[in-house]
Amino acid sequence: MAEVRGTPTPVGRSSAASDPDTARRLWAASEELTGITFPEPALTER
């Protein structure tokens, strides 16, 4: 029921949530806003 009741279970994610370009932009914005930079180990293309 809209995933708001019952026992927690793994659910899928939308294609938008899995988009690598969006992930890179979010990572860059987060670094800019916090002033902290990290390497991109999970975001590099294989």
Rosetta constraint file for C-alpha pairs under 8 A:
AtomPair CA 1 CA 5 HARMONIC 6.53 0.50
AtomPair CA 13 CA 17 HARMONIC 6.13 0.50
AtomPair CA 13 CA 18 HARMONIC 7.12 0.50
AtomPair CA 14 CA 18 HARMONIC 6.61 0.50
AtomPair CA 15 CA 19 HARMONIC 6.23 0.50
AtomPair CA 16 CA 22 HARMONIC 7.77 0.50
AtomPair CA 17 CA 22 HARMONIC 7.96 0.50
AtomPair CA 18 CA 23 HARMONIC 7.71 0.50
AtomPair CA 19 CA 23 HARMONIC 6.32 0.50
AtomPair CA 20 CA 24 HARMONIC 6.20 0.50
AtomPair CA 20 CA 43 HARMONIC 6.99 0.50
AtomPair CA 21 CA 25 HARMONIC 6.33 0.50
AtomPair CA 22 CA 26 HARMONIC 6.09 0.50
AtomPair CA 23 CA 27 HARMONIC 6.07 0.50
AtomPair CA 23 CA 43 HARMONIC 7.38 0.50
AtomPair CA 24 CA 28 HARMONIC 6.15 0.50
AtomPair CA 24 CA 43 HARMONIC 6.75 0.50
AtomPair CA 25 CA 29 HARMONIC 6.11 0.50
AtomPair CA 26 CA 30 HARMONIC 6.05 0.50
AtomPair CA 27 CA 31 HARMONIC 6.26 0.50
AtomPair CA 28 CA 32 HARMONIC 6.19 0.50
AtomPair CA 29 CA 33 HARMONIC 6.05 0.50
AtomPair CA 30 CA 34 HARMONIC 6.05 0.50
AtomPair CA 31 CA 35 HARMONIC 5.53 0.50
AtomPair CA 31 CA 36 HARMONIC 5.22 0.50
AtomPair CA 31 CA 37 HARMONIC 5.31 0.50
AtomPair CA 31 CA 38 HARMONIC 7.75 0.50
AtomPair CA 32 CA 36 HARMONIC 7.25 0.50
AtomPair CA 32 CA 37 HARMONIC 7.99 0.50
AtomPair CA 40 CA 44 HARMONIC 6.24 0.50
